[in-house]
Amino acid sequence: MKLPLALARAVVLALALPAMLPAQRGGGGGGRGAPPPDTTFGVSWRNIGPNQSGRMVAVAGSVARPREYYVGTTGGGVWKTTDGGTTTVPVSDAYFGGTIGSVAVQQSNPDVVWAGGGETPIRGNVSHGDGVWKTTDGAKTWTYMGLKETQYISRVLIDPTNPDVVYVGALGHVFGPNPDRGVFKTTDGGKSWKKILFRNDSTGVADVILDPGNPKIIYATFWQAGRKPWQLISGGPGSGIFKSLNGGDTWTEITRNPGLPQTGLLGAIGITVSPAKTSRVWAIVEHEAAGGVYRSDDAGATWTYTSSDRNLRQRAWYYSKLYADPKDTNVVYAPQVSPLVSKDGGKTFARGFGGGDNHDMWIDPTNPGRIAVAHDNGTIFTVDSGKTSVATATATGQYYHVHLTSHYPFHVCGAKQDAGSSCGPVRVAAAGGRGGGGGGRGGAPAAPASPWSTFYGVAGGESGYVSSNPEDPDLMYGANYGGSMDMLNRRTGKSTSLDPWPLNPMGHDAKDSKYRFQWTYPIVHSPHNSNTIYVGSNVVFRSTNGGQFWTAISPDLTRNDPRTLGPSGGDITKDQTSVEYYGTVFTLAESPITKGVIWTGSDDGLIHISRNNGVSWKNITPKALPEWMRWSIIEASPHAPGTLWAAGNRYQMDDFTPYLYRTTDYGVTWTKITNGIPADQFTRAIREDLHRPGMVYAATERGVFVSYDSGNNWKSLQKNMPPTPVHDMMLRDDDLAVATHGRAFWVMENLTSLRWADQEIAATGKPFLFKPAPVLRLNGQATPTFVYRLPADTGLVRFELFDKAGK
């Protein structure tokens, strides 16, 4: 029998080397493990935070357990609190992850919880779900209940009189037409489903609600909406309101009932019913001329336009939800950029309880002062209508990229959706402070000291790259949308604006801008000169003096297709924020081997190369490439000058296929390299190992993979990382860090055993000692760790240690 990889902790070294520890070695990470089979040895992931919540779009509680709630995150699965929000833990990691758009708790038995995947605030970085899950034991275990192709679920509702009856409102595919949308119903607890209301293959359900007095009465709103890589589409003839009186057996359209807009396109619509007076119904409607809040006092037969307040519809596609107070017929809540509440039946709205950019609410039906709100920075709970509150703090940040500084030990940096950019050390000393190594006495700990509290704000905003000067890592550069960029000197605290192009594109079509900057445009320091910085627009900008002056060194390196450069929103709300600007250089890299060899990849499918420092450029895009490929990350090989690795995706064209390519001859020929990656896990990043040529790492929408043969074959490197979107990766020395879009930063430390744990080592038939990782002389008590493989069962393992003199 061959033993699994063993870890030997040489405790005897503690006498001779009391201040040494493995370089960035980590213990176990968060979560309960991931589904893919474990085919790697001696390594694991460690979640380093920061402990700052990301966007949450679903929350639900129960009357019976007033301190217990379930929360649906974007990219991070389902989380649970049993102490009113003071501590919140992930409860779905062993079964599923990703974005959760709706959570429902069975009030008669709060151990039964349903979760629907995918969020319906369909912003540009929206992440799809995989259907519906159910637990009957308080989230200890979960069972998959189907509806995989719904992808984006707006509501899950449990019939309060019969818990086997459950309704699901599905928006369906956002990036293309599909039939798996509408209202679905099960009468057997999820064993089978019936689609009971369908509009068309481009229109899905934005909201569903049961009449609190009679669950046979159902209101459902339809939303004709979708996305292209360059545009949000909200509104169309399919949008509308429907009502059923018999549990969904038959439906009546009430879209144009008296009082509602009689003409013009409708967009997103939210709806709620007052439990205190069930004939009172409110709707919030996206409409060009008559958008806002409407109220019916006769169960939807006729309506009154109560509020046209622009604060209620400034980004109708992103919000448009209403929640009625269970006791007061005049109180209705409207989660928006600010949490709004009306106390006069929907006529006027003022600030209420919540956070920033609010998406979902749950109100205790027996106690209207007990409220939970899901918003862009987590979830906030109150039991006294907001006089006091508790906010969650969870490592569920949505990071776009990861940057590792040259600090010692390195700092992990990135831009977090909705919260700005930050950095933190990969490890802190056990006794506190920055830069130490983890651990208790006698060896590397299972749970090393956490750096979650040591993250600090840096340059940039919520969406872009962070990059630091390789020779002076306290000079930190950060990007934000609209092409803005700044540099922070951490020693002085001074921030300097270094925008490559000074004009603000807000409010304009992409075609109106001379230079187009994507929401997350790249900033790259040259590996050959720390003062040289590259920035991607529709051209490449370069600065040779640390960002003080910029020069465009390329022509337009995109398709520059007029069809993709129009309004970024519509048909009702334009939302011209430049977030969807298209036809841009999305990724770029300079060869670390040859100065002046610069590669670019655009979000509309082109790859270019300059081999003369930007003087001229050549289109080297792979032949027979599917249209509108987004090149997400390209990696210039650290080992071979003509080799480039390219990760692309087309999920915004409703294609979830992985696309990874390799060239070894400066783009003359290309090889597609995706064997072993599941066909429905689209790819976002690819990186080559710094020490072993041809060892490559890939990031997908659900995790991480590794290849030992230049990408010809891949296997899972998920280990203990939960299933979550991984947007970027970076290597520093023997460590790999990843930016997830829903579970913050994770690090795999000391890659030595992984690097050489392939078949050739296993085939030697002899004991094998992996090369020990470098050690750091830092604060803390720990000892080096040695990793070895034994070919068979054995008895005593003996280590002999020698100094440089062989003694």
N, C-alpha and C positions, 0 to 999 in steps of 0.2 A: 504493500500500500504506500502510495506516495503521500507524504505529509503536505498539508497546505503551507503556504509561506509563513514562517515564524518570525517573531520579533524578539531579539535578544537585547536586554538592557544590561549593560555591563556596569553594575553597581559599584564594582571595585574602583572604577574611574572617579567616583565622587571624591575619593581621598586625594587623588593627584590633581584633578581638574575641577575643583568645586564651582568655578564660575563659567563653565562651558555648557552649551546646550545645542541640540541640532538646529541648523539654520531653518527658521520658519517651519518647524515641524508642528503638526497639529493633531489633535485628537478627533473624536467623533463629532460629526456635525449635527445640526438639528434635523428633526423629522424622523419618520419611522421606516425609511428605506424606500427604494424605488422599484417599480415592477420589473425592469429588464434584468435578465440573468447576469450574475456577477462573473465576469470573465477576466478580471484583473486582480492583482494581488498586492498587498502591502501598502495600500494607499486608501485614503478616504477624504471626503470633503469636510470643510469646516466653515460654518456660516459666521462671518465677522460683522454682520449688520450693515449699516447702522440700524439701531433699534428705533426706527422712525417709520411710521405707518405710511403705506401707499394708498392709492385710490381704492375705496370700497364702495360697492354699488348695491349691496343687498344686506339686510339685517332683519332678524326676526327673534321674538321672544315668546314666553308663555305666561299665562296668568298664574299657573300653579307654582312656578319657580321664578320668583321675581328678580333673582340675581343672575339668571342664566339666559344667555343670548347666543345665537349663531350668526356669523358674519360671512358674507361672500366677498372675496377680494378679487382684484384684477391681476391674474397671473399667479396667485398664491394659494388657490384652493379655499377650503372652508376652515374657519377658525371658530373657537368656542371659548366663552368665558362663563365661569360659575360664581364669580364674585363681583358682578356688576361692572366689569370692564377693567378692574385693576390689573388682572393678569388674563392674557388671552393666548391660547395655544392652537397650533394647527391640528386638525383632526381628520383630514382626508388624505394625507401624504401617502399612505400605504396602498391607496386605491386609485386615486385620481388627483389631478391638480388643475392648474390653469385658471381661467376666469370663471367666476360664478355670478350669474346675473340675477338669480332669485333664490331665496331660501324660505321655506314654509315649515312651521312647527305645528304638529297636531295638538290642539289644545286639550283634548281629552286624554292624551298620552304623550307628554312632551319628549319621550324617548324616541318618538317617530318624527323624523325630519327628512324633508325632500330638498334637493339642491338641483337647480337647473343651470347648465353651463352657458357661457358667453354673455357679454354685456351688451345692452342696447343703447347706451350713449356711444354712438358709433364714431368715435374720434379716429384720427389717422392711425394711431397705434393700437387700434382695437384688436383684441385677441379672442378667437373663437372658442366655443366649448364643444363637448362631445356628447351632449344629451343630458339625461336625467339620472340622478343617483338617489338612493333611499337608505336610511338607517333605521333600525328598530330598537337599538340599544344605546341611544345617546351618543352615537358617532364612534363607538368602539369598532364597529364593522360597518361596511357599506355594501349595497347590492346595486349593480347597474340595471337600470330600468328601460334603457333604449332611447329612441328618438335622436340618434346620433347626428343625422343630417339637418336637424333644426339649427344647430350651430349657435344661434343667438336667442336665448330665452328671456322674455321680459317678465313673465309672472308664472309662479306655481301656486295654485290655490287648492286647499283641502276643504271638502264639504264638511261643515261642522256637525252635521247630523249623520253622516256616513263616511268614515275616514277611508273607505275603499274607493270613494269617488274623488278623483283628483283631476284638476284642469291645468293645462299648460298653454300659455300664450307664447307663440314662437314667431320671432321676426324672420327667421330663415337666413339663408346665405346673404351676406351683405355685399359681396363682390360679384354676384352674378345671380341669374334667375334659378330658382329651384322650387319643387312642389312641396317640400317639407316645411311648411309654414302655415300659420293660422291658429285655430284653437283645437287642441287635442284633449280627449277625455278618456280616463280609465274608470271602470266600475269594479275592477278586481284587484285593486292595490298596485297596479302597474304591470301586471302580467301581460296585458294586451291594451292597445290604444286604438281609438277611433278619431279620425279627423272630422270634427263636427261643424267647422266653419272655415271656409277658404275663399279668398278673394281672387288672387291671380298669382303667378309665379314671381312677381316683382313686388308684391305687397304683403307685409306681415303684420303681426299683432304687436302694437305698442303697449297696450294695457288691457287688463281684464280685472273685473271686480264682481264679487257675488253680493247680492242684496243681503245685508246682515240680518234682516228679518225673515227672509225666505230665500235659501240658497238655490232654489230652482230658477230664480230671476238672475240673469247674468247680463252684464254690459261688457262689450268688447270694442276696442278701438283699433282700426287698421291704419297703417302708415306705409305709404309707398316711398321707399327710401333705399338708397344703395350708395356704394362708393366705387370710384375708379381711383387709380393712383394719383390722379391730378385733380380730383373733384369730389365733393360731397353732393349727393342728390337727395333733397328732402322735399317731398310734396308731389302729388300727382292725382289723377282721377280715382285711383284705388283707395285713397285715404278716406276714412269715414267711421261712423259709429253704428253698432248693431246691438240689438237687445233680444234676449230669449226669455220666455216665461215658463219653459218646461225643461230646464236643465240642458239646453242646447239641442233638443230634438228639432226645433224650428227656430228661425230667426227673422227679425224684422229690422230693416235698415231705417235709422232715424237721423241720418246724416244731415238732411235738409229740412228737418222739422221746423215749424215756425219759431223764429227767434235766432236760429243758427244762421251762419253765412249761406246765402242762397246761390251765390255765384262765386267763381274764383277757385283756385287750387287750395286744397287743404294739405297740411303737412302732419307733423307729430301731434297726437292728441292724447291727453291724460284724462282719467275719469275717476270719480269717487262718489260714494253714497253715504249720506249721514246715517249712522246707526241710531241716532236719537229721533230721526224722522226720515224714514226710508223713501218717502216720495221726493225728498230733496236730493238732487244730483247736481254735481258740479263737473264741468269739463274745461280743460285748458287747451286752446286750439291755436295751432300755427296757421296764420292766414295773412296775406299781404296787407289788406286794408282793415280787416276787422279781427285781428288776432287778439287773444287775451282769455279772460275767464267768463264762462257762461254758467248760469244756474237755472235749473228746472225745479219747480215745486209740484210737478205732477208726473213724476217718474219718467221724464224724458219726452212727454208729449209736446210741450212748448217750453221755450227757453227765453231768458233775459240776459242781455249782454251787460255784465256787472263791472268789468274792469278792462281797460285797454292799456293799463300801465306797461310801459316798455320794459321795466325791470322784470316783468313776468315772461317776456318773450324775446329777450335780447339774443339768446342762443337756444331757440325753441327745440332744435334737434338734439340738444345736449341734456335738456331737463324735461319740461312738460310733464310733471307729475303733480297730483293733488292728493291730500290725505285729510279726511274729515275727523273732527273731534268726536269721540264716541258718546259724549253727553250733551254738548252744547251745539245746538243746530246752527248757530251763526259762526262757528269757528271752523276755518279750513286752512290747512297748511300748504304752502307752495315752495318746495325746496328749489332754490335757484343758486346763482352765484353767492348771494346771501340767503340765509334761511328766512323766508317770508311767512307771515301769518295774517289772516283777516279775521276780525272779530265782529264784523257787521255783514256777514253773509256773502262775502266776496266782493264787496264794493271797493274797499280800500285795504292796502296791505302795508305792514310795517315789519321791521326786523323781529324775528322770533328766535327760537332755540335751534342751534346747529353749528356747523363749521363753515368752511369755505368750499364753494362748488359742491353743493349738496345733491345727492342722487336718490336716496331711499330713506323711508321712515317706518318705524313701527311704533304704534301707540297702544298701550295696554287698554283693552276694551272695557275694563272695570275701573281703571284709574287713569284718567287723561293726563295727569301730571307726570306719569312714567313714560318717557319717550326715549327712543334710540334713533340716531341719525347716522347714516353712512355718507361720507363725504370724501373729498380728494385727499385728505390727510388722515384717514382712519375712520373711527367710529366714536361718537360721543354719547354718553348716557346721562339721564337725569331721572330723579324720582319726584322732583318738586317743580316741574315746569321750567327748569333752567336756573333756578336760584343757586343750586349747586350741581356740579356735573363731574363725570369721570371720563377721561379720554384714553383710548387705547394707545399703546406704544408697542408696535410689532415690527419685526424686520421683514416688511412686505413692500419695500420700495421698488419702484419700476425704474431701473437704470438702463440708459441707452448704450453706454459704452463704458469701458474700464481702462484706466491708465495707472501704471505702476511707476512711481517716482524712483529716483536714485538715492533717496534717503537710506539710512542704515539702521534698522531694517526698512524695507520700502514701505511707502504709503499707498493705499488703494483709493483711487479717485474716480468720480463719475458724476454725471448730471442726472438727477432724479426727477421724474415727472412730477410736476405740481409742487416741488419743494426747493429747487435750485441745486447747485453743485456742492459737493463736499468731498473731503479726503479723511482718511484715518489710517493709523499704523496697522500693519498686518498682525502685529503682536504687541502686547504690553507686558510689563513686568508683573509678576504675581503679586507683588506688594503695592502695585499702583504705579502710575507714571507711564510715559510713552517710551516705546523702544525697547522694552525688556523682553524676556523670553518666558514662556509659560511654564509654571509648574511647581509642583510640590517636590519634596525630597525623594530621592531614590528613583528618578526616571521621569520620562515625559508623561504628563497627566492625561487622563482620558478626556477631560474637559478643561483645556488651557484657559488661562485668564482671558476674559473677553475684552476686546477694544471697543465695544459698542458705544461707550460713553465718551470716547476720545476723538470722535469725528469732529471736524471743523469746517466752516464754510470757506469756499475758495471762489475764484473768478468764474464767471459764466452764469448761466441760468438753468432752466429746467430741462433743456432739450439737447444740448450740444455735446461736443467733445471737451475734455479737459486734457491739457498737455503741460508738462513742466520742462524747464530748461534742464537738459541732461547733466550739465556741469554745475548748476545752481538750482536745485529742485525747489527752493523757496520762491522762485519766480514762476508763478503759475498762471497759465493762460486758459481762458474759458470762453465758450461760444454761447450765444443765445439765438433764438429765432429772429428773422429779419436781417440777418447778416451782422448783428452786433457782436462785439468781442472786446474783452478787457483782460488786463494783466494785473494780478495781485502780487505785491511784494510782501511776503509774510513777515519779514523782519521789521519793516516799517509800518505795515498796515495800509500802505497807499495803494489805491486802485487807479489804473490808467486805462482810458478808452483807446482801443486800437482798431476800430472798425476798418476792414479793408475797403469798404465802400460806404460813404456817409449817408446815403439816402434811405429813408424808411419806406419799405414797400407796402406797409399796411394800407388797406383800402384800394389796392390796385390789382389788376390782372397781372399774371406773370409776364405777359407780352409787353407790358408797359415799362418793365424794368430792364435796364441795360445789362445788369448783372443779377442773376437769380441765385438766391441762397436757400437751401433746403432747411427744413425744421431742425435737422441734426447734421449740419454741414461739417466736414472734416477739418481738423487742425492737426498738422503733423510737423514735428521738429525733424530736421535733417539729422541722420545718424553720423554725418561727417562734419557738421559745423553747428554748434549749439545756438548760434544767433540766427540761423536760417530756418524760416518757418514757411510751410506751405498751407494754403487754404483752398478749399474747393468751392467754386461757384458754378456757373455754367462754363467758366474758364478756370484756370489755375492761377492763383495769386501767390507771389513769393515776396518775402521780406528777408533781407540779409542783415538787418540791424535790430533784431528782436521785436519786430512789429511796428517800428516807428514809421517806416515808409513801405508801401506796397506797390508791386508792379505786376500787371497781368502778363504772364509768360506763355500763354497759349491762345489759340482761337477758341471758339465755342466747341467743346468736346462732347456735345450732346446731339440728339437728332433735331432739336429745335423745331419740333413739329407744331405748327399753329393750333392743331386740334387739341393739344394738351396745355396750352398756355392761356386759356381764357379764364373766366370767373371760377374761383375755387369753391364756390358754394352756389346753391340754388335748388329748386327754382324760386323759392320764396325768400329764404334768408341767405344772403350772399356770403356772410361770414368771411370776408376778405382779410384774413389774418396772416397770410403767406405760409401757413402751415402746410398747405397742399402744393406749394410751388414745385413745379416739375421741370424736367429737362435740366438737371444739375449734375455736377460731379459729386457723387455720393460717397466715394471712397478713393483714397490715393495713397501711394507709397513710393518712397525712394529706396533704391537698392542699398542695403547695408554694406554691400561688397564694392560696388562701383558707383562712385560719386557721379551725379548727373543723369543716371538712369532712373526715369520717373514714370510710374505707371498710374493710370486713372481708370475708374469704373463709374459709369453714369447710372442714374436711376431709370433711364429709358433704354438701357441695354447695350451701350457701347463700351469697349475697352480700348484705350490708347496707350502708346508708349513714346517717350522721348529718350533718345540715347545720346543727346548732346546738350543736356542741361536746360532743356526747354526751348532751344532754338527752332526745332522742327518736331512735328508729331505725326505718328502713323496710327491709323485705325487697324487694330489687330483683333477685332471681335471674332469669337469663334463662329464658324460657319454653321448654317442650319439651326441657329438659335431661335427658340420661341420668341414671339414678339413681346415687347414691353418687359423684358427681364430687368429686375432691379439688382444691380451689383451692390451687394450689401457691405462686404469686406473683401479687399484684396490684400494678399500678403506676399511681399517680395522675399524670396528665400534667403536666409542667412548663410546658406551653404553653397549655392550655385547661382552664378550671376544671371543666367538666362531663364531662371525658373520663377514662375509666378503661380500662386494659388488663388483661386477666385471662388467666392461663395455668392450665389445669386438666389433670388426667389421671385415667384410670381403669384403669391397668395392674394395680392390685390387684383389679380385677374381671375380669381376663384380657382387657382391651380396650386395645390399644396404639395407638389412634387419637389423633392430635394434637387438642387442644382449645384454641383461642385465640379470645378474644372482645374486642369493642370497644364501648363506649358513648360517645356524645358529648353525652348529655342527662341525665346523672345517673342512668342506669339505666332510663329509661323504655323505651328500645329498645336492642337488642343486635344486633351483626353478628358472625357467625362468620368468622374470618379465617385460613384454613389453606392456601390455594391455593399449591402449590409445595413444601410440606413432605411428605416421604414418608408414606404412610398408616400405616406401622408404626413411626414414630418419635414416641413420645408426648412431650408437652411438659412442661417443668418451670418455665420462667421467661420473662418478657417485660419489656423495658425500652425506654423511648423516648429517643431522642437528645436531649442537652441543648441543642443548637444548631439542629437542623433539625426542625421540627414534622412529625410523620407518618413520620419515619424510625424504624423499630422493629427491635429485635433479639430473637430468640427462641432459647431453649436447649432442646435435645431430648435424648433418651437416647443419641444418637450424635454430637451436635455443635451448631453454631451456625448460624443463618440471619439474613438481613437483608432488610428491606422498605423501599422508598422511598415507598410509596403507602398508608401507614396500615394495612399488613397485608393489603391486597388480594392482593398477590403477593409471594412469597418466593423468595430464591435463597440458595444455600449460601455461608456465610462460613467454611468449614472451613479453607481455605488449608493451612498446614503443621501444623495441630493434628491429632493422631491421633484416630481414632474412639474416643470415650470419653463416658460420661454427664456432661452438664453440668447442674449442679443450680441454679446461680444466676449472676447477672451484676450488675455495678454500673459506672456511668460516673462519672468524675471529670475535669472539664475536657475535654480532647481524647482521653482514653484510656478503654479498655474492659477491665475485668478479669472473668475468669470463674473460678468454683469448679468443678472437676471432681471426680467421685467415682471416682478411680482414677489421675489424673495431676496432682494438686496444682493450683496456680494458673497461669493463663496470662494474658498481657496483650497487647492490641493497642494500640499507641501511635501518636499523631498520626493521628487519624481524618479529617483534613482531606480527603485525596484520596478516601477512601472515601465521605465524606459527600456529595461533589458529583460523583462519577464515575458518573453515571447517563446515560440516553439523551439528555437535553436538552443536556448538555455535549458528548457525542460528536457530536451533530447540528449543532453550530455551524460546523464546518468551518474553524475558526481555531485557531491556537495558544492554549493556555489555561494560565495560571499559577495554580495553587492558592494560596490564601491561606496564607502561611507560618505554622507553628505558633509559639506563644510560646516563648521560650528562657529557660533558667535560668542564672543566674550561680552556678555551683558549681565545685567542684574537678574537675580533669581536663582533658584536651586534646581538643577536638572543635570542629566547625564546624557552623553551621546547614545544614540540608538543604532544598532547594527541589524541589518536585514539579510537573511540567508535562506536558501532553499535546500532541503534534504531530499534525496532521491527515494528514501524509504523510511520505515519506522526505525528508530535508533534509540540508543540509551543516552548516556551522558554526552552533552555537547560541551566541548572545551574551547575556550578562547585564550589565545596568547597575544599579549599586547606589547609592542616594542616602540621605543623612541627612534629618532632619526639615526642614532648611532647603532641601532640594532640591539639595544640592551633592553 
